[in-house]
């Protein structure tokens, strides 16, 4: 479940060279280069309407292409957006697990964890409401990521009101070449905040000093390490000891003890993975992604555990028989 900001970059910007956020503000944006590209400040300015696609294109190198991604921060749900997920620039942002991507007005795709809830909310809307015409046509992987709305509608559906102060206007950008730090600063001067794939991947190419304090942005601490240690202790020590103890209690029925010992493996693995997923989701220092099981390491560890248990049990029986003989 541990996903570093670098590994999760595709979820935020797909295959784009940059993601630009229009803050609807005329002042100069001060931001850092990092993978999180934190905004450090905004100089005095005034509110303005969001830039159009033509205006954004005019600020980029010739031959660039932009894909609009308006996001509402308030309204029906806490956060939702409008994006054509069929566009190649969005590849990887919302991995589809069932259904299809929206391709018509009113169609939605939602993350798995909120799918049932969203369907219930749509069904409960007044038939005259603009929300009642919405329909969920696809479900995506349950990725928890910054600036990744749970609900995405087909562009033009109207779930995002870009004239409202409770919205932002993002653009996925495809450029002929890398978006350099100089270009980022130029866009900053126009009130735009920028995530550049090239700058994030190789800041030194733009002569940016990478201080130790920012390295944590590239790889957050992985709190799953101690869980792995606990799992190994369980497999190598706890499970064999319990197996021997069980065998001792059932030494008159050795076959039963052996079968129970072997049957405990899938139960223990399943329970361990379930608990591990629950713990990591709540205590991990990183952003969790889709829960994936490292099948081969798990089976290898379980195999070692069974081997140790099977070697330990005969020894335990010999000890038991020795004690009984005495």
C-alpha positions in Angstrom: 0.0 0.0 0.0 3.0 2.3 0.5 3.2 4.7 -2.5 5.8 7.5 -2.6 4.9 10.9 -4.2 7.1 10.0 -7.2 5.4 6.7 -7.7 2.0 8.3 -7.4 2.7 11.1 -9.8 0.7 9.5 -12.6 -2.4 9.5 -10.5 -2.2 13.3 -10.4 -1.1 14.2 -13.9 -1.6 11.1 -16.0 0.7 11.1 -19.1 0.9 14.9 -19.2 4.2 16.9 -19.1 2.6 19.3 -16.6 -0.5 20.1 -14.7 -1.4 23.7 -14.4 -3.7 25.1 -11.7 -5.4 28.4 -12.3 -6.1 30.0 -9.0 -8.3 32.7 -10.5 -5.9 35.3 -9.1 -3.7 37.9 -10.9 -0.9 38.0 -8.4 2.5 36.2 -8.7 2.6 32.7 -7.3 5.7 31.6 -5.3 6.1 27.8 -5.3 8.9 25.3 -4.7 10.1 22.8 -7.3 9.3 19.7 -5.2 7.1 16.7 -6.0 4.4 18.3 -3.9 5.0 21.7 -5.4 3.9 23.6 -2.4 2.6 27.2 -2.8 4.8 29.5 -0.7 2.9 32.6 -1.3 0.9 34.9 -3.6 1.7 38.5 -4.2 -1.1 41.2 -4.0 -3.4 41.1 -6.9 -7.1 40.8 -7.7 -9.6 38.2 -8.5 -10.2 37.4 -12.2 -12.0 34.9 -14.4 -10.2 31.7 -15.2 -8.0 31.7 -18.3 -9.5 30.1 -21.4 -7.8 27.2 -23.3 -6.6 29.7 -25.9 -5.0 31.9 -23.2 -3.3 29.0 -21.5 -2.0 27.7 -24.9 -0.6 31.2 -25.7 1.5 31.0 -22.5 3.0 27.6 -23.6 5.5 26.6 -26.4 4.0 26.4 -29.9 2.5 23.0 -30.5 1.3 22.4 -27.0 -2.1 20.9 -26.2 -4.2 21.4 -23.1 -7.0 19.3 -21.6 -9.4 21.1 -19.1 -9.9 19.7 -15.7 -12.3 21.9 -13.6 -12.7 20.8 -10.0 -15.4 21.9 -7.6 -14.3 22.0 -3.9 -17.9 22.6 -2.6 -21.4 21.5 -3.6 -23.1 18.2 -3.9 -20.0 16.2 -2.9 -16.9 17.6 -1.1 -14.9 17.3 -4.3 -15.7 16.4 -7.9 -14.4 17.2 -11.3 -15.1 17.1 -15.1 -12.5 15.4 -17.3 -12.5 13.4 -20.5 -10.8 10.2 -19.3 -10.7 8.8 -22.8 -8.0 11.3 -23.6 -4.5 9.8 -23.7 -3.1 12.5 -21.4 -5.3 11.2 -18.6 -3.9 7.7 -18.8 -3.2 6.2 -15.3 -5.2 8.8 -13.4 -8.3 6.7 -12.8 -7.6 3.0 -13.5 -10.9 1.4 -14.5 -12.0 -1.8 -12.7 -15.6 -2.0 -14.1 -17.9 -0.4 -16.6 -16.5 2.3 -18.8 -15.4 6.0 -18.8 -18.0 8.7 -19.3 -18.6 9.7 -22.9 -21.8 11.7 -22.8 -23.5 14.5 -20.8 -24.5 13.4 -17.3 -22.3 10.2 -17.1 -20.0 9.7 -14.1 -17.1 7.5 -13.1 -16.5 7.1 -9.3 -13.9 5.5 -7.1 -14.9 2.1 -5.7 -15.1 3.1 -2.1 -17.9 5.7 -2.8 -19.6 4.0 -5.7 -22.6 2.7 -3.7 -22.9 5.9 -1.7 -22.9 8.0 -4.9 -25.6 5.8 -6.5 -27.8 6.2 -3.4 -27.4 9.9 -3.3 -28.3 10.3 -7.0 -31.4 8.1 -6.5 -32.5 10.3 -3.5 -32.4 13.6 -5.5 -35.6 15.4 -6.4 -36.5 14.4 -10.0 -36.5 18.1 -10.9 -32.9 18.5 -9.6 -30.1 18.8 -12.1 -28.3 16.1 -10.1 -31.1 13.5 -10.7 -30.0 13.0 -14.4 -26.6 11.8 -13.4 -25.7 8.1 -13.9 -22.7 6.1 -12.8 -21.2 4.3 -15.8 -17.9 3.2 -14.4 -16.0 2.4 -11.2 -12.2 3.1 -10.8 -9.6 1.8 -8.4 -9.8 3.2 -4.9 -6.8 5.5 -5.0 -6.4 8.0 -2.3 -4.4 10.9 -3.7 -4.1 14.7 -3.4 -6.2 16.6 -6.0 -7.8 13.4 -7.1 -11.6 13.9 -6.8 -13.8 10.8 -6.0 -16.3 11.6 -8.8 -15.5 12.6 -12.4 -18.1 13.7 -14.9 -18.0 14.0 -18.6 -17.0 17.6 -19.7 -19.9 19.9 -20.0 -22.1 18.0 -17.6 -22.3 21.0 -15.4 -21.4 19.5 -12.0 -18.6 22.1 -11.7 -19.5 25.8 -11.8 -16.2 27.5 -12.9 -17.7 30.9 -12.0 -18.0 29.9 -8.4 -15.3 30.8 -5.8 -15.5 27.2 -4.6 -13.8 25.8 -7.7 -10.4 25.7 -9.4 -9.4 25.3 -13.0 -6.7 22.7 -13.8 -5.1 22.0 -17.2 -3.3 18.8 -18.2 -0.6 19.9 -20.6 1.2 18.1 -23.4 4.3 20.1 -24.6 6.8 19.5 -27.4 9.6 19.5 -24.8 10.0 19.4 -21.1 8.5 22.2 -19.0 11.6 23.8 -17.4 11.8 25.6 -14.1 12.1 28.9 -16.1 8.8 28.2 -17.8 7.3 27.3 -14.4 8.4 30.7 -13.0 7.0 32.5 -16.0 3.6 30.8 -15.5 3.8 31.6 -11.8 4.0 35.3 -12.8 0.6 34.9 -14.5 -1.0 33.6 -11.3 -0.6 29.9 -12.3 0.7 27.0 -10.1 2.5 24.3 -12.0 3.5 20.6 -11.5 6.2 19.9 -14.0 7.1 16.3 -14.6 10.6 17.3 -15.8 11.4 19.5 -12.9 10.1 17.0 -10.3 12.0 14.1 -12.0 15.3 15.9 -12.4 15.5 19.3 -10.6 19.3 19.5 -11.0 18.8 19.8 -14.7 17.4 23.3 -14.0 20.2 23.9 -11.5 17.8 23.8 -8.6 19.5 23.1 -5.2 18.0 20.0 -3.8 18.2 20.5 0.0 18.0 17.7 2.5 14.8 19.1 3.9 13.0 18.5 0.6 14.2 15.0 0.0 11.4 13.7 2.2 9.0 14.8 -0.6 10.6 12.2 -2.9 10.1 9.3 -0.5 8.0 9.5 2.6 9.0 7.1 5.5 7.6 3.7 4.9 5.8 2.6 8.1 5.2 -0.9 6.7 8.7 -2.0 7.6 7.8 -2.8 11.2 4.8 -4.7 10.0 7.0 -6.9 7.8 9.2 -7.6 10.8 6.2 -8.6 12.9 5.1 -10.8 10.1 8.5 -12.5 9.9 8.5 -13.0 13.7 5.0 -14.5 13.4 6.0 -16.9 10.6 9.4 -18.0 12.0 8.7 -18.1 15.8 5.0 -17.7 16.8 3.4 -20.0 14.3 5.8 -23.0 14.8 5.5 -22.6 18.6 1.7 -22.6 18.4 1.9 -25.5 16.0 4.0 -27.5 18.5 1.7 -26.6 21.3 -1.3 -27.7 19.3 0.5 -31.0 18.4 1.2 -31.5 22.1 -2.5 -31.2 22.9 -3.4 -33.6 20.2 -0.5 -36.0 20.2 -2.9 -38.9 20.5 -4.3 -37.9 17.1 -1.2 -37.0 15.2 -2.9 -36.8 11.8 -5.5 -34.4 13.1 -2.7 -32.2 14.5 -0.9 -32.2 11.2 -3.9 -31.3 9.2 -4.9 -28.6 11.6 -1.3 -27.2 11.4 -1.4 -27.1 7.7 -5.0 -25.6 7.6 -3.8 -22.8 9.9 -1.6 -21.4 7.1 -4.2 -20.0 4.7 -6.3 -18.8 7.7 -3.2 -17.1 9.2 -2.1 -15.5 5.9 -5.6 -14.2 5.2 -6.0 -12.8 8.7 -2.5 -11.2 8.6 -3.1 -9.5 5.2 -6.5 -8.2 6.4 -5.1 -6.8 9.6 -2.1 -5.4 7.7 -4.3 -3.6 5.2 -6.4 -2.1 8.0 -3.4 -0.9 10.0 -1.5 0.6 7.0 -4.5 2.5 5.8 -4.7 4.3 9.1 -1.1 4.7 10.2 1.0 4.8 7.0 3.0 8.0 6.6 2.6 7.7 2.8 -0.4 8.0 0.5 -2.0 4.5 0.3 -2.8 3.2 -3.2 -4.7 0.1 -4.3 -4.0 -2.8 -1.9 -1.8 -5.2 -3.8 -0.7 -8.6 -2.3 3.0 -9.5 -2.9 1.9 -13.1 -3.6 5.3 -14.8 -4.1 7.0 -13.4 -0.9 3.9 -14.3 1.1 3.8 -17.9 -0.2 7.6 -18.2 0.3 7.3 -17.0 3.9 4.3 -19.3 4.6 6.3 -22.2 3.1 9.2 -21.5 5.4 6.8 -21.3 8.3 5.2 -24.7 7.5 8.6 -26.3 7.0 9.8 -25.1 10.4 6.6 -26.3 12.0 6.8 -29.7 10.4 10.3 -30.1 11.5 9.5 -28.9 15.0 6.4 -31.2 15.5 8.3 -34.5 15.3 10.9 -33.2 17.7 8.0 -32.2 20.0 6.5 -35.7 19.8 9.9 -37.3 20.6 10.2 -35.1 23.6 6.6 -36.0 24.7 7.3 -39.7 24.3 10.6 -39.3 26.2 8.7 -37.6 29.1 6.0 -40.2 29.1 8.6 -43.0 29.1 10.3 -41.4 32.1 
